[in-house]
Structure formats: structure tokens, C-alpha cells
Amino acid sequence: MSFLESLRGALSNLKTNKLRAGLTMLGIIIGIAAVIAVVTIGMGGKAAIMQEMEKTGVNLFILYSKTVGQRNSPDGNNLTWQDMESLKRALPQVKSLIPASMEYGTLEVQQKNISVMIVGTTPGFAEVRRRDVASGRFFTDEELAADRRVVVIDQKVADTLFGAGNPLGQQVIVHNVPCRVIGVLAKDQSAFAQFDMGPQNAFAYLPWGTWSDIYSSRRVDQLQGSTVNEADLEGTITQAKRILNQRHGTIDQYDAFNVQQLVQAANKITKILTSIIGLVAGISLIVGGIGIMNIMLVSVTERTREIGLRKALGAKERDILTQFLLEATVISLIGGIVGIIVGSGSALLAAKLLKWPPLLSSWAIVTAVTFSIVVGVFFGYYPAQKAAKLEPMDALRYE
């Protein structure tokens, strides 16, 4: 019997028992669909994370003292403007470096007020943090040098204090000091927004000298910067921490945060979830394989007389073995193909709902098809061998 004849016989038998074959495929379909969906969604999630990194910049970092904000912490551990200047000179791979000094406070205008994080910084802040100005502008180097009483607010503050009105040119009271609004920043969509969230996620930005005069403090809470190349990031952070410890006579007093840490954490979570769901999918595939074996054993029992008749007419053991193996493989393969369709469709739908990039993995699809064939051959071999080993006379007498 040729391979094509065996295949036609296998397909004919499956067509005769459509419902049984469909139920047998169910475990394979669920397992393969789960694998495809998990891999595709996982890849889409990673791509979404990379998009967030691009919004912020993959080469950005924040340096800070480990005791910043703690009561009774030594003032000598605080970062300073001189630290920033020293790092700029010592680290040519640093593209930009700005200070950020912060205090919780209240912005008032007429009868309205809002609790905000008031940040003292330099004109380079908007560029380093890739913040868009929705209206107006950020303060200039001249305003920084002159300690002008100007303030840039974010959209949340603008909406709360001015509603539909134009905030530009208006005066707001910052810690009992009137400051003129010169700009409104668009909402921060970057990964760093999760690191420096203020009260109600509301911020106001002052020239560093103005902030220093208002709060009578020369401290710097953070040094925020970027490197020329992404590859320089880790090395730059290490060198910066070493220089800061040397300048302040401390040991391991300073630390840094960068977007890549968020990516690493997200990747760990993704791997854990993928492993758990992959394990469930693997169990489903095993259950599906056992279902194939069970159905094939039933099929052997039902067709014992047919097998005996075929062997009596000259069919060889390998012909019987091939046909039953093909039946098991076809069941598994069809289940795998349906599983790929279901899994791909589910993954694309999830990506659309989550607004993630729809990334179908070709290697996952190839692996799924291969695995489904292997499952069919593995779990179908024993029933096929049992059918092939039947003695013709015993099979013909079987009731």
C-alpha cells in the first residue's frame, strides 16, 4: 500500500467519525493556541516596553543620595551644584546633566490652590526628559542666571487653577512668593513619570536659583542626565557614583536609576508569566496526546476485523502501522493548525485591546506545528503498533 493510499484511508476514517475526531483535537487546539498567544503577547509586551523607553530615552539616568529625604541625614551627603559641574568635566560621555531639587508645596491663584511637587532645575530639563511644551516656553539661561521668578506648570496644574482660561502671564503664589507662568508642559508619558510622581501627579518647575532662594536651600536632590551612547550608560553610572563618593568622602552613598531597570523588571515578570502559562499549555498538549492515544486504541478495537481482513489479503505490518500513525498524526496536525489560527487571532485581538504592537512569531508557529506532529506520532505509535501486530485469524474471529 502506498503512502497516498494510507493517507486517503486515514482521512476517510476521520471523516466518518467527525465528532470524535473533533473532540480528540480539542486538547491539542487549546495547547497550541495557548503557546502561540503567550509568545505573541509576550513579544508585543516587550515591544511596547521598548516604545516607552524610546519616549524617555534609553540612555537616561537619575543619580541620587541614598539618604535623600531622610530626617537627620548628614548635609554633607546631599548632592550639590558643584557635583554636577565636576561630573560634567570628568565624564565626557555624558551628553547632558541637570539638577533637580524638590519640595512639596502649594500653588495658589485667587481662591484656588493645588498641592504640587515644586522642582528647581535648569533650562535643559525639558530636553533631557523629553518633555513637550503644550503652550508658552520653558525658562531660559538668562532667566536662570538672573534668578527670575518665573514658573512652568504641567497640564494638571493648569487645568486645576485656570480651567479653560489661559495661564500664560498669570501670577501664582509659590511658598508666599509670586511667580509668573511662562509655560505649560504636556502630560509626561515616559517611564520616568513613575519614578518621580508628586502629589496628585502635579508639578511646577522653577529656575534652580529661584527655587534655592525661596526655600533657602542649596541642596540638589537628583542629578538627571543622559549619555551620548546607550552602551556607555552602565559604565557612566558606575564612574559617577565613584566620583561622588570620593568628593563626599563616603562609601556606597549614591545610587542611580535608569529605564533599563524597568525593562529588566518587566522582562522578569513576562518570563514568569510565560513559563506558568506555557506549563499549563504543555499539560494541555499532554492531555490532548493521551486523548489521541485513547481514541486510536478504541479505533483499533472497532476495526479489528477490518485489520484481520486486510492482513489476510496481503497487507503488511508496516502498511497497518503507517495508516494508524497517519490517522493520529493528521488529528494532531489539524488540531495544531486550528490552534495556530485561534492562538494568532486571540493574540492579535489582545494586542489591539492593549494597544501593543501585533508581533506574530514565525518560530513559535513552526515549533507549534512540529510539536503537534510529534505529539501525534508519539501518542499514536502504541495503538498503531498494536494494530500492526494483530494476527489475521485472531482478528477475523474477533466479535
Wavefront OBJ file of the C-alpha trace (Angstrom):
o trace
v 0.000 0.000 0.000
v 1.434 3.395 -0.989
v 1.744 6.398 1.326
v -1.009 8.282 -0.544
v -3.395 5.357 -0.216
v -2.653 5.174 3.517
v -3.267 8.913 3.821
v -6.574 8.696 1.940
v -7.642 5.843 4.205
v -6.726 7.831 7.307
v -8.653 10.893 6.123
v -11.665 8.752 5.162
v -11.806 7.212 8.619
v -11.560 10.619 10.313
v -14.343 11.932 8.063
v -16.531 9.024 9.150
v -16.029 9.939 12.832
v -16.046 13.751 12.659
v -17.357 14.475 16.153
v -14.994 12.027 17.826
v -12.026 13.366 15.863
v -13.008 16.965 16.694
v -13.247 16.287 20.420
v -9.910 14.472 20.278
v -8.302 17.541 18.681
v -9.601 19.871 21.385
v -6.712 19.370 23.792
v -4.180 19.955 21.003
v -6.048 23.070 19.839
v -6.099 24.587 23.334
v -2.429 23.798 23.981
v -1.140 25.139 20.657
v -3.384 28.223 20.838
v -2.080 28.984 24.333
v 1.552 28.685 23.214
v 1.051 30.956 20.181
v -0.951 33.523 22.162
v 1.515 33.650 25.062
v 4.563 34.048 22.839
v 2.889 36.680 20.640
v 1.512 38.701 23.541
v 4.869 38.449 25.329
v 6.717 39.782 22.271
v 4.157 42.558 21.887
v 4.598 43.489 25.550
v 8.359 43.706 25.160
v 7.942 45.848 22.047
v 5.569 48.135 23.965
v 8.165 48.493 26.722
v 10.786 49.398 24.141
v 8.434 52.039 22.747
v 8.100 53.521 26.230
v 11.880 53.521 26.514
v 12.120 55.406 23.241
v 9.753 58.064 24.595
v 12.042 58.620 27.577
v 15.368 57.784 26.019
v 17.262 54.572 26.569
v 20.360 56.423 27.765
v 18.841 58.483 30.598
v 19.735 58.119 34.277
v 18.994 59.706 37.671
v 21.690 59.968 40.362
v 20.652 60.461 43.987
v 21.866 60.066 47.566
v 20.529 57.002 49.369
v 19.623 59.199 52.362
v 17.821 61.897 50.377
v 14.618 62.917 52.150
v 15.554 61.132 55.380
v 15.425 63.045 58.636
v 18.701 63.760 60.418
v 20.704 62.687 57.366
v 24.119 64.430 57.139
v 24.018 67.531 54.934
v 27.407 66.512 53.550
v 25.767 63.604 51.763
v 23.479 65.853 49.728
v 24.321 66.369 46.081
v 25.443 69.849 45.093
v 25.715 72.095 42.061
v 29.484 71.598 42.255
v 28.981 67.814 41.989
v 27.160 68.368 38.727
v 29.936 70.569 37.344
v 32.588 68.066 38.455
v 30.813 65.150 36.749
v 30.441 67.145 33.536
v 34.194 67.732 33.448
v 35.156 64.164 34.406
v 32.723 62.298 32.158
v 32.904 63.375 28.506
v 30.474 60.600 27.554
v 27.725 62.483 29.425
v 25.661 64.434 26.904
v 23.564 66.417 29.397
v 23.355 66.717 33.171
v 20.855 68.827 35.104
v 19.983 69.315 38.792
v 16.580 68.641 40.294
v 15.712 69.956 43.765
v 12.228 69.186 45.041
v 9.814 70.308 47.729
v 6.161 69.557 48.286
v 4.173 72.761 48.311
v 1.029 74.577 47.269
v 0.391 76.780 44.253
v -2.258 79.433 44.780
v -4.105 81.775 42.467
v -7.027 83.861 43.694
v -9.250 81.432 45.637
v -7.844 78.260 44.117
v -4.881 76.124 45.170
v -3.316 72.761 44.407
v -0.676 70.612 46.109
v 2.275 70.077 43.796
v 5.871 68.956 43.625
v 7.894 72.134 43.131
v 11.079 71.380 41.193
v 14.123 73.613 40.889
v 16.097 72.833 37.742
v 17.765 74.317 34.652
v 16.594 75.044 31.084
v 17.978 71.683 29.919
v 15.269 69.815 31.850
v 12.738 69.736 29.018
v 15.322 68.398 26.571
v 16.818 65.800 28.927
v 13.426 64.477 29.999
v 11.962 64.847 26.503
v 9.050 66.920 27.745
v 6.913 68.738 25.210
v 5.733 72.282 25.920
v 1.990 72.440 25.271
v 1.925 76.246 25.366
v 4.386 79.018 26.129
v 8.007 78.026 26.728
v 10.498 76.734 29.268
v 12.682 79.265 31.106
v 15.950 80.376 29.508
v 19.599 80.507 30.590
v 19.228 84.262 31.128
v 16.253 83.747 33.449
v 18.216 81.057 35.281
v 21.247 83.331 35.739
v 19.077 86.215 36.931
v 17.007 84.035 39.310
v 13.811 85.299 37.681
v 10.577 84.490 39.431
v 9.037 82.530 36.590
v 7.372 79.145 36.708
v 6.465 76.406 34.247
v 3.497 74.257 35.236
v 2.153 70.965 33.924
v -1.252 70.397 32.350
v -2.784 69.104 35.596
v -1.929 72.339 37.435
v -3.112 74.473 34.530
v -6.483 72.706 34.377
v -6.999 72.927 38.148
v -6.022 76.565 38.639
v -7.121 78.152 35.369
v -9.654 75.779 33.830
v -10.361 76.827 30.253
v -8.535 80.141 30.760
v -5.058 80.999 29.513
v -2.464 80.555 32.296
v 0.378 82.269 30.407
v 1.360 85.561 32.018
v -0.715 84.877 35.126
v 0.803 85.058 38.612
v 0.738 82.139 41.030
v 1.916 82.139 44.640
v 4.731 79.659 45.332
v 5.580 79.437 49.044
v 4.351 83.022 49.546
v 6.360 84.246 46.556
v 4.558 85.443 43.385
v 5.855 83.865 40.168
v 4.763 84.444 36.578
v 3.590 81.448 34.500
v 5.560 81.318 31.248
v 4.817 77.788 30.043
v 2.649 74.674 30.340
v 4.141 71.220 29.814
v 2.247 68.426 28.114
v 1.500 65.310 30.146
v 4.550 63.160 30.856
v 4.071 59.815 29.071
v 7.568 58.484 29.777
v 8.696 55.638 32.007
v 10.376 58.161 34.344
v 6.956 59.573 35.242
v 6.507 56.553 37.509
v 9.741 57.370 39.356
v 9.114 60.998 40.438
v 5.364 61.128 40.926
v 4.295 64.095 43.024
v 1.062 64.749 44.900
v -1.837 64.270 42.503
v 0.845 63.844 39.813
v 1.126 67.666 39.620
v 4.410 69.567 39.074
v 5.722 73.109 38.825
v 9.240 73.993 37.638
v 11.348 76.971 38.775
v 14.846 78.127 37.824
v 17.175 76.415 40.275
v 18.433 79.670 41.811
v 14.858 80.914 42.305
v 13.915 77.640 43.988
v 17.039 77.884 46.156
v 16.153 81.430 47.277
v 12.519 80.555 48.009
v 13.384 77.512 50.136
v 16.714 78.829 51.495
v 18.497 75.649 50.436
v 21.390 74.856 48.106
v 20.854 71.109 48.086
v 20.325 69.071 44.943
v 18.084 66.013 45.318
v 18.847 64.466 41.946
v 21.203 64.786 39.024
v 19.385 63.776 35.865
v 21.346 63.171 32.707
v 21.895 61.272 29.506
v 24.873 59.660 27.821
v 25.919 60.111 24.214
v 25.567 56.382 23.551
v 23.334 53.766 25.190
v 26.335 51.449 25.541
v 28.011 53.997 27.845
v 25.135 54.043 30.348
v 26.197 51.400 32.878
v 29.849 52.429 32.832
v 28.940 56.094 33.236
v 26.718 55.397 36.242
v 29.480 53.363 37.894
v 32.057 56.122 37.339
v 29.642 58.826 38.512
v 28.913 57.026 41.787
v 32.638 56.524 42.386
v 33.373 60.222 41.787
v 30.535 61.320 44.082
v 31.730 59.045 46.887
v 35.251 60.412 46.510
v 34.056 64.036 46.594
v 31.950 63.498 49.719
v 34.287 61.060 51.479
v 31.634 58.353 51.607
v 31.331 54.677 50.667
v 28.408 53.455 48.586
v 26.337 56.511 49.483
v 24.946 57.206 45.996
v 22.767 55.209 43.653
v 21.180 55.588 40.243
v 18.002 54.729 38.423
v 17.587 54.184 34.695
v 14.855 52.974 32.335
v 16.673 49.720 31.642
v 15.935 48.669 35.222
v 12.227 48.937 34.430
v 12.764 46.836 31.318
v 14.636 44.159 33.259
v 11.888 44.006 35.887
v 9.189 43.812 33.210
v 11.097 41.070 31.384
v 11.340 39.018 34.593
v 7.604 39.280 35.127
v 6.953 38.408 31.475
v 9.202 35.334 31.702
v 7.468 34.127 34.868
v 4.000 34.544 33.362
v 5.106 32.939 30.093
v 6.560 29.960 31.973
v 3.394 29.454 34.030
v 1.050 29.663 31.041
v 3.480 27.588 28.970
v 3.356 24.877 31.641
v -0.439 24.882 31.518
v -0.272 24.686 27.712
v 2.178 21.790 27.951
v -0.161 19.921 30.269
v -2.991 20.556 27.817
v -0.886 19.118 24.979
v -0.099 16.016 27.031
v -3.782 15.593 27.840
v -4.540 16.021 24.139
v -1.923 13.400 23.278
v -3.425 10.959 25.760
v -6.806 11.643 24.165
v -5.342 10.749 20.771
v -3.926 7.506 22.164
v -7.241 6.638 23.777
v -9.239 7.260 20.600
v -6.756 5.333 18.476
v -6.959 2.356 20.842
v -10.754 2.478 20.534
v -10.373 2.688 16.757
v -8.096 -0.374 16.738
v -10.671 -2.309 18.763
v -13.538 -1.257 16.487
v -11.635 -2.154 13.331
v -10.069 -5.413 14.461
v -11.950 -7.482 11.879
v -11.075 -4.966 9.149
v -7.392 -5.221 10.105
v -7.585 -9.007 10.037
v -9.215 -8.960 6.600
v -6.610 -6.566 5.190
v -3.753 -8.643 6.530
v -5.335 -11.808 5.133
v -5.441 -10.093 1.736
v -1.731 -9.337 1.890
v -1.363 -6.084 3.816
v 1.937 -5.975 5.690
v 2.547 -4.835 9.251
v 4.167 -1.610 8.080
v 1.031 -0.797 5.993
v -1.197 -1.113 9.055
v 1.321 0.772 11.213
v 1.590 3.583 8.654
v -2.158 4.050 8.320
v -2.841 4.260 12.054
v 0.170 6.521 12.605
v -1.093 8.780 9.830
v -4.531 8.952 11.437
v -3.005 10.020 14.756
v -0.677 12.495 13.040
v -3.452 14.012 10.928
v -5.630 14.504 14.026
v -2.760 16.219 15.814
v -1.722 18.272 12.765
v -5.235 19.557 12.072
v -5.592 20.379 15.763
v -2.272 22.229 15.588
v -3.331 24.270 12.561
v -6.652 25.211 14.168
v -4.759 26.036 17.367
v -2.433 28.350 15.431
v -5.414 30.159 13.906
v -7.159 30.501 17.282
v -3.956 31.494 19.095
v -2.929 34.039 16.458
v -6.404 35.561 16.364
v -6.567 35.776 20.169
v -3.103 37.329 20.359
v -3.882 39.925 17.685
v -7.163 40.805 19.411
v -5.372 41.158 22.771
v -2.692 43.338 21.153
v -5.375 45.586 19.664
v -7.184 45.944 23.001
v -3.931 46.604 24.880
v -2.649 48.866 22.080
v 0.531 46.797 21.779
v 2.409 46.059 18.549
v 0.923 42.875 16.973
v 4.009 40.680 16.607
v 3.396 37.127 15.384
v 6.342 34.826 15.997
v 7.206 32.648 12.994
v 9.425 30.379 15.074
v 6.603 29.838 17.583
v 4.253 28.835 14.754
v 6.826 26.437 13.248
v 7.536 24.995 16.701
v 3.813 24.559 17.363
v 3.259 22.675 14.076
v 6.309 20.495 14.689
v 5.247 19.779 18.242
v 1.737 18.835 17.178
v 3.158 16.323 14.680
v 5.491 14.895 17.319
v 2.562 14.523 19.731
v 0.574 12.640 17.088
v 3.431 10.287 16.251
v 4.427 9.714 19.891
v 0.963 9.008 21.253
v -0.236 7.270 18.129
v 2.655 4.806 17.881
v 1.482 2.337 20.532
v -2.066 1.929 19.126
v -0.628 1.691 15.594
v 1.882 -0.954 16.655
v -0.837 -2.873 18.469
v -2.937 -2.878 15.286
v 0.038 -3.961 13.162
v 0.840 -6.903 15.464
v -2.644 -8.442 15.306
v -2.738 -11.970 13.926
v -5.061 -12.234 10.878
v -7.019 -15.283 12.100
v -7.481 -13.881 15.627
v -8.606 -10.571 14.203
v -11.101 -12.207 11.813
v -12.644 -14.195 14.692
v -12.912 -11.056 16.875
v -16.526 -10.206 17.839
l 1 2 3 4 5 6 7 8 9 10 11 12 13 14 15 16 17 18 19 20 21 22 23 24 25 26 27 28 29 30 31 32 33 34 35 36 37 38 39 40 41 42 43 44 45 46 47 48 49 50 51 52 53 54 55 56 57 58 59 60 61 62 63 64 65 66 67 68 69 70 71 72 73 74 75 76 77 78 79 80 81 82 83 84 85 86 87 88 89 90 91 92 93 94 95 96 97 98 99 100 101 102 103 104 105 106 107 108 109 110 111 112 113 114 115 116 117 118 119 120 121 122 123 124 125 126 127 128 129 130 131 132 133 134 135 136 137 138 139 140 141 142 143 144 145 146 147 148 149 150 151 152 153 154 155 156 157 158 159 160 161 162 163 164 165 166 167 168 169 170 171 172 173 174 175 176 177 178 179 180 181 182 183 184 185 186 187 188 189 190 191 192 193 194 195 196 197 198 199 200 201 202 203 204 205 206 207 208 209 210 211 212 213 214 215 216 217 218 219 220 221 222 223 224 225 226 227 228 229 230 231 232 233 234 235 236 237 238 239 240 241 242 243 244 245 246 247 248 249 250 251 252 253 254 255 256 257 258 259 260 261 262 263 264 265 266 267 268 269 270 271 272 273 274 275 276 277 278 279 280 281 282 283 284 285 286 287 288 289 290 291 292 293 294 295 296 297 298 299 300 301 302 303 304 305 306 307 308 309 310 311 312 313 314 315 316 317 318 319 320 321 322 323 324 325 326 327 328 329 330 331 332 333 334 335 336 337 338 339 340 341 342 343 344 345 346 347 348 349 350 351 352 353 354 355 356 357 358 359 360 361 362 363 364 365 366 367 368 369 370 371 372 373 374 375 376 377 378 379 380 381 382 383 384 385 386 387 388 389 390 391 392 393 394 395 396 397 398 399
